[in-house]
């Protein structure tokens, strides 16, 4: 007999994988509560070692995708923060100077 909870969880993980690949973090967040409920239900059932291994592989893969997405978000945030900070230079005496560049000057095309 097919375990409907396991099937539902694997389907949800597939949807999560697609959302992560598409960068749809809102969908991942929206599905989190359902994923936890399905996991709680699955804990009350017995599943085969093969099914458990499949679930583990799928979850680990999604975990790696989630970590990569988080890394990308942090990288973008860091770059945006660096753009807001003034550029710093030093004069011939070693004194620090901040360069203020207008955003229109940095966003022009050749």
C-alpha positions as CSV (number, residue, x, y, z in Angstrom):
1,X,0.0,0.0,0.0
2,X,1.3,3.5,-0.9
3,X,1.8,5.8,2.1
4,X,-0.2,8.8,1.2
5,X,1.6,11.0,3.7
6,X,4.9,10.0,2.3
7,X,3.6,10.7,-1.2
8,X,2.3,14.1,-0.2
9,X,5.6,15.0,1.5
10,X,7.6,14.0,-1.5
11,X,5.3,16.0,-3.8
12,X,5.7,19.0,-1.5
13,X,9.5,18.6,-1.5
14,X,9.5,18.5,-5.3
15,X,7.4,21.7,-5.3
16,X,9.9,23.2,-2.8
17,X,12.8,22.2,-5.1
18,X,11.1,23.9,-8.1
19,X,10.4,27.0,-6.0
20,X,14.0,27.2,-4.8
21,X,15.3,26.9,-8.4
22,X,12.9,29.6,-9.5
23,X,13.9,31.8,-6.5
24,X,10.4,31.8,-5.1
25,X,11.2,32.1,-1.5
26,X,7.6,33.1,-0.7
27,X,6.3,29.7,-1.9
28,X,9.0,27.9,0.2
29,X,7.9,29.9,3.3
30,X,4.2,29.3,2.6
31,X,4.8,25.5,2.4
32,X,6.8,25.3,5.6
33,X,3.9,24.8,7.9
34,X,2.4,22.0,5.7
35,X,5.8,20.3,5.5
36,X,6.1,20.3,9.3
37,X,2.5,18.8,9.6
38,X,3.3,16.1,7.1
39,X,6.6,15.3,8.9
40,X,4.7,15.1,12.2
41,X,2.2,12.7,10.6
42,X,4.9,10.6,9.1
43,X,6.6,10.2,12.5
44,X,3.5,8.3,13.6
45,X,3.7,5.8,10.8
46,X,6.2,3.2,9.8
47,X,8.0,3.6,6.5
48,X,10.5,1.4,4.8
49,X,14.3,2.1,4.9
50,X,14.2,2.7,1.1
51,X,11.4,5.3,1.5
52,X,13.3,6.9,4.4
53,X,16.5,7.1,2.3
54,X,14.6,8.6,-0.6
55,X,13.1,11.2,1.7
56,X,16.5,12.0,3.2
57,X,18.1,12.4,-0.2
58,X,15.4,14.7,-1.4
59,X,15.5,16.8,1.9
60,X,19.3,17.1,1.8
61,X,19.2,18.2,-1.8
62,X,16.6,20.9,-1.0
63,X,18.7,21.9,2.0
64,X,21.7,22.5,-0.3
65,X,19.5,24.5,-2.7
66,X,18.2,26.5,0.3
67,X,21.7,27.2,1.6
68,X,22.8,28.3,-1.9
69,X,19.8,30.6,-2.2
70,X,20.6,32.1,1.3
71,X,24.2,32.6,0.3
72,X,23.1,34.4,-2.8
73,X,20.7,36.7,-0.9
74,X,23.5,37.5,1.6
75,X,25.9,38.3,-1.2
76,X,23.4,40.6,-2.9
77,X,22.6,42.3,0.4
78,X,26.3,42.8,1.0
79,X,26.8,44.4,-2.4
80,X,23.8,46.7,-2.0
81,X,25.2,47.7,1.4
82,X,28.6,48.4,-0.1
83,X,27.0,50.6,-2.8
84,X,25.5,52.8,-0.1
85,X,28.8,53.3,1.7
86,X,31.0,56.1,0.4
87,X,34.1,55.2,-1.4
88,X,37.3,55.8,0.6
89,X,40.6,57.0,-0.7
90,X,43.8,58.3,1.0
91,X,45.8,61.4,0.2
92,X,49.6,61.7,0.0
93,X,49.7,62.3,3.7
94,X,47.7,59.2,4.5
95,X,44.6,61.0,5.5
96,X,41.4,59.2,4.7
97,X,38.9,60.9,2.3
98,X,35.4,59.9,1.4
99,X,34.3,60.2,-2.2
100,X,30.7,61.2,-2.7
101,X,29.5,60.1,-6.1
102,X,26.0,61.0,-7.3
103,X,23.9,58.0,-8.3
104,X,23.2,59.5,-11.7
105,X,27.0,59.5,-12.4
106,X,27.3,55.8,-11.6
107,X,24.3,54.7,-13.6
108,X,25.1,56.3,-17.0
109,X,25.8,54.2,-20.1
110,X,28.5,54.8,-22.6
